[in-house]
């Protein structure tokens, strides 16, 4: 008998992995690459920092196998002992009503403060620090999000054609997002506001997502200094934050080095009936009631 030897890629051991803005349920999500990334690491703590499932764009007609595989891999980490913390964002704000729900190694919350190597780290999505997710601005934000999703879909199709003709990959959506951040959110003001509040609250490090702009830097203000980190996104940049060897690092997914697998849609078979129930149902269709009672010992 021949046995095929299986080679499994060794996992990198990291203390903490922080990812955000996966936007599952949209054409923009790079779910397959995200799944490959998760399979490549073995974190003690996995922090999902908002906009993981896109409630604004969610449709029952579009949730492909690759997106389901991403969720399965998160649960696989949870079942293997990884502590999973899901921090809500503006696109999955429908879950905020269940904030502070804790089940085993899983925590759903709006923000979290952890101590890492003696230093306090404040982690939240970041949408509460701009004016695009409240009141009428939220309506326009959702409308703009729909337009951005359509642009990403068009961009993806365009790059498929470009790849066929041997052309370089273009990112019109990235340029649009950069202009949006510059004109509407104002990244410098966003980062300064968060840094100032983190310094006021005596935090050493503050981590956000939301603006799809990966970052790792020291912010120096008259009031003090704080380490500002942003996990970026899994739409354009495909980035994550990792803590290992007593240091935070900004990870960027490399499409040339990582191997992705296309998920296959499965059709599950219903197995509601036990053998015993199936026997009685079969008996009902082939015998009369008196014979059935005799077989079951009830006369």
C-alpha positions as CSV (number, residue, x, y, z in Angstrom):
1,X,0.0,0.0,0.0
2,X,1.4,3.4,-1.0
3,X,1.1,6.3,1.4
4,X,1.5,9.9,0.1
5,X,3.7,11.9,2.4
6,X,2.0,15.2,3.5
7,X,4.1,18.3,3.9
8,X,2.7,20.9,6.1
9,X,4.0,24.4,6.2
10,X,5.4,25.2,9.6
11,X,3.5,27.9,11.5
12,X,5.1,31.0,12.8
13,X,4.6,31.4,16.6
14,X,3.4,34.9,17.5
15,X,2.1,36.1,20.8
16,X,-0.6,38.4,19.4
17,X,-2.0,39.0,15.9
18,X,-4.2,41.9,15.2
19,X,-6.2,42.1,11.9
20,X,-9.0,44.4,10.9
21,X,-11.2,45.4,7.9
22,X,-11.6,42.1,6.3
23,X,-15.1,43.0,5.0
24,X,-16.4,39.5,4.5
25,X,-19.5,39.4,2.4
26,X,-18.2,41.9,-0.2
27,X,-16.4,41.6,-3.5
28,X,-13.5,43.6,-2.1
29,X,-12.5,41.1,0.6
30,X,-9.3,39.2,0.1
31,X,-10.6,36.3,2.2
32,X,-8.5,33.6,0.5
33,X,-5.3,35.4,1.3
34,X,-6.5,36.1,4.8
35,X,-7.2,32.4,5.4
36,X,-3.7,31.5,4.1
37,X,-2.2,34.1,6.5
38,X,-4.1,32.6,9.5
39,X,-2.9,29.1,8.6
40,X,0.7,30.3,8.5
41,X,0.7,31.6,12.1
42,X,0.0,30.1,15.6
43,X,-1.0,33.1,17.8
44,X,-1.7,32.9,21.5
45,X,-4.2,35.8,21.0
46,X,-6.0,36.7,17.8
47,X,-7.6,40.2,17.8
48,X,-10.2,40.9,15.1
49,X,-10.3,44.7,15.2
50,X,-13.6,45.5,13.5
51,X,-15.2,45.3,10.1
52,X,-14.6,41.6,9.8
53,X,-18.1,40.8,8.5
54,X,-19.5,43.7,6.5
55,X,-23.1,44.2,7.8
56,X,-23.5,47.3,5.6
57,X,-22.9,45.3,2.4
58,X,-24.2,41.9,3.5
59,X,-26.3,40.0,1.1
60,X,-27.6,36.5,1.3
61,X,-26.9,36.2,-2.5
62,X,-23.1,36.7,-2.0
63,X,-21.1,34.9,0.6
64,X,-18.8,32.6,-1.3
65,X,-16.9,29.5,-0.1
66,X,-13.6,31.5,0.4
67,X,-15.4,33.8,2.9
68,X,-16.9,30.8,4.8
69,X,-13.4,29.2,4.9
70,X,-12.0,32.4,6.6
71,X,-14.6,32.1,9.3
72,X,-13.9,28.4,9.7
73,X,-10.2,29.1,10.1
74,X,-10.9,31.7,12.9
75,X,-13.0,29.0,14.7
76,X,-10.2,26.5,14.1
77,X,-7.8,28.8,15.9
78,X,-10.3,29.1,18.7
79,X,-10.7,25.4,19.1
80,X,-6.9,24.8,19.1
81,X,-6.5,27.1,22.1
82,X,-6.0,30.6,20.6
83,X,-7.8,33.3,22.5
84,X,-10.0,35.2,20.0
85,X,-11.2,38.8,20.7
86,X,-13.7,40.3,18.3
87,X,-13.8,44.1,18.5
88,X,-16.8,45.6,16.7
89,X,-16.4,48.3,14.0
90,X,-18.8,50.5,12.1
91,X,-19.5,47.9,9.4
92,X,-20.4,45.3,12.0
93,X,-21.9,47.7,14.5
94,X,-25.1,45.5,14.7
95,X,-23.1,43.3,17.1
96,X,-22.5,46.1,19.5
97,X,-25.7,45.3,21.3
98,X,-24.0,42.0,22.4
99,X,-20.9,43.7,23.6
100,X,-18.9,42.0,26.4
101,X,-20.3,38.6,25.5
102,X,-17.8,36.0,26.5
103,X,-17.9,32.3,25.6
104,X,-15.0,30.2,26.5
105,X,-11.9,31.6,24.7
106,X,-14.0,34.0,22.7
107,X,-14.8,37.6,23.6
108,X,-17.0,40.1,21.8
109,X,-16.4,43.7,22.8
110,X,-16.1,47.3,21.7
111,X,-12.6,47.9,23.0
112,X,-9.9,46.1,25.0
113,X,-7.0,47.0,27.2
114,X,-4.2,44.4,27.5
115,X,-0.9,44.5,29.3
116,X,2.0,43.4,27.0
117,X,5.5,43.1,28.6
118,X,4.5,45.5,31.4
119,X,3.0,48.1,29.0
120,X,-0.7,49.0,28.6
121,X,-2.1,48.6,25.1
122,X,-5.4,50.2,24.2
123,X,-7.2,48.5,21.2
124,X,-10.4,49.6,19.4
125,X,-11.6,50.0,15.8
126,X,-11.4,53.8,15.5
127,X,-14.7,54.8,13.9
128,X,-15.9,56.7,17.0
129,X,-13.1,59.2,16.3
130,X,-14.4,60.5,12.9
131,X,-17.7,62.0,11.9
132,X,-18.7,59.5,9.2
133,X,-20.6,57.0,11.3
134,X,-23.2,59.0,13.2
135,X,-26.5,60.6,12.2
136,X,-26.9,61.6,8.5
137,X,-23.2,61.1,8.0
138,X,-23.8,57.4,8.5
139,X,-26.3,57.3,5.7
140,X,-23.8,59.0,3.4
141,X,-21.1,56.7,4.7
142,X,-23.1,53.7,3.7
143,X,-23.9,55.2,0.3
144,X,-20.2,55.9,-0.3
145,X,-19.3,52.4,0.9
146,X,-21.6,50.9,-1.8
147,X,-19.9,53.0,-4.4
148,X,-16.5,52.0,-3.1
149,X,-17.5,48.3,-3.3
150,X,-18.6,48.7,-6.9
151,X,-15.3,50.4,-7.7
152,X,-13.4,47.5,-6.1
153,X,-15.4,45.0,-8.1
154,X,-14.6,46.9,-11.3
155,X,-10.9,47.2,-10.3
156,X,-10.7,43.5,-9.7
157,X,-12.1,42.7,-13.1
158,X,-9.8,45.3,-14.7
159,X,-6.8,43.7,-13.1
160,X,-7.8,40.2,-14.3
161,X,-7.7,41.6,-17.9
162,X,-4.4,43.4,-17.2
163,X,-2.8,40.2,-15.9
164,X,-4.0,38.3,-19.0
165,X,-2.1,40.8,-21.2
166,X,0.9,40.8,-18.9
167,X,0.3,44.3,-17.5
168,X,1.0,45.5,-13.9
169,X,-1.7,45.5,-11.3
170,X,-3.5,48.9,-10.9
171,X,-5.4,50.1,-7.9
172,X,-7.9,52.9,-8.7
173,X,-9.8,52.0,-5.5
174,X,-6.7,52.6,-3.4
175,X,-6.2,56.0,-4.9
176,X,-9.9,56.8,-4.2
177,X,-9.5,55.6,-0.6
178,X,-6.4,57.8,-0.1
179,X,-8.2,60.8,-1.4
180,X,-11.2,60.0,0.9
181,X,-8.9,59.7,3.9
182,X,-7.2,63.0,3.0
183,X,-10.3,65.1,2.3
184,X,-12.9,63.6,4.6
185,X,-11.3,61.8,7.5
186,X,-8.0,63.7,7.6
187,X,-5.6,61.0,8.8
188,X,-3.2,63.3,10.6
189,X,-6.0,64.8,12.7
190,X,-7.4,61.3,13.3
191,X,-4.1,59.9,14.5
192,X,-3.3,63.0,16.6
193,X,-6.7,62.9,18.3
194,X,-6.3,59.2,19.2
195,X,-2.7,59.7,20.4
196,X,-3.7,62.7,22.6
197,X,-6.4,60.7,24.3
198,X,-4.1,57.7,24.7
199,X,-1.5,59.9,26.4
200,X,-4.1,61.4,28.6
201,X,-5.3,57.9,29.7
202,X,-1.6,56.9,30.4
203,X,-1.5,54.2,27.7
204,X,1.8,53.2,26.2
205,X,0.4,51.9,22.9
206,X,-2.8,52.5,21.0
207,X,-4.0,50.3,18.1
208,X,-6.7,51.1,15.6
209,X,-8.1,50.0,12.2
210,X,-10.9,51.7,10.3
211,X,-9.0,54.0,7.9
212,X,-7.4,51.2,5.9
213,X,-4.0,52.8,6.4
214,X,-1.3,50.5,8.0
215,X,1.0,52.4,10.3
216,X,3.6,52.0,13.0
217,X,5.1,55.1,14.5
218,X,5.7,57.1,17.6
219,X,3.5,60.2,18.1
220,X,5.1,62.9,20.0
221,X,2.9,65.7,21.5
222,X,3.5,68.3,24.1
223,X,1.6,66.1,26.6
224,X,3.8,63.1,26.0
225,X,4.6,60.2,23.6
226,X,2.6,57.2,22.6
227,X,3.2,54.3,20.2
228,X,0.5,54.5,17.5
229,X,-0.3,51.4,15.4
230,X,-2.9,50.7,12.7
231,X,-3.5,47.2,11.4
232,X,-4.5,48.4,7.9
233,X,-7.0,46.2,6.0
234,X,-7.5,43.0,4.0
235,X,-9.0,44.8,1.0
236,X,-6.1,46.6,-0.5
237,X,-3.0,46.4,1.7
238,X,-3.4,42.9,3.3
239,X,-1.6,43.8,6.5
240,X,-1.7,42.7,10.1
241,X,0.1,43.7,13.4
242,X,2.1,41.0,15.2
243,X,3.7,41.0,18.6
244,X,6.6,38.6,19.1
245,X,10.1,38.8,20.5
246,X,9.0,41.7,22.7
247,X,8.2,44.0,19.7
248,X,5.3,45.0,17.5
249,X,5.8,44.4,13.8
250,X,3.7,45.4,10.8
251,X,3.2,42.3,8.6
252,X,2.4,42.6,4.8
253,X,1.1,39.6,2.9
254,X,3.4,38.5,0.1
255,X,1.4,36.9,-2.8
256,X,4.6,35.4,-4.2
257,X,5.5,33.5,-1.0
258,X,2.1,32.4,0.3
259,X,0.1,29.7,-1.2
260,X,-3.7,30.1,-1.4
261,X,-6.3,27.5,-1.9
262,X,-9.7,28.0,-3.6
263,X,-12.5,26.8,-1.3
264,X,-15.0,24.4,-2.7
265,X,-18.6,24.8,-2.1
266,X,-20.0,21.9,-0.1
267,X,-23.5,20.5,-0.1
268,X,-24.1,19.1,3.4
269,X,-26.4,16.1,3.7
270,X,-29.0,16.4,6.4
271,X,-28.6,13.7,9.1
272,X,-31.5,14.5,11.4
273,X,-32.9,11.0,11.6
274,X,-31.3,8.3,13.8
275,X,-31.3,4.7,12.7
276,X,-34.0,3.9,15.3
277,X,-36.4,6.6,14.0
278,X,-35.6,5.7,10.4
279,X,-36.6,2.1,11.2
280,X,-40.0,3.1,12.6
281,X,-40.7,5.4,9.7
282,X,-39.9,2.6,7.3
283,X,-42.1,0.2,9.4
284,X,-45.0,2.6,9.1
285,X,-44.8,2.6,5.3
286,X,-44.6,-1.3,5.1
287,X,-46.7,-2.7,7.9
288,X,-50.0,-1.9,9.6
289,X,-50.2,-0.4,13.0
290,X,-51.0,-3.7,14.9
291,X,-47.8,-5.3,13.4
292,X,-45.8,-2.2,14.4
293,X,-47.0,-2.4,18.0
294,X,-46.2,-6.1,18.2
295,X,-42.7,-5.4,17.0
296,X,-42.1,-2.7,19.5
297,X,-43.4,-4.8,22.4
298,X,-46.5,-2.7,23.1
299,X,-49.8,-4.7,22.9
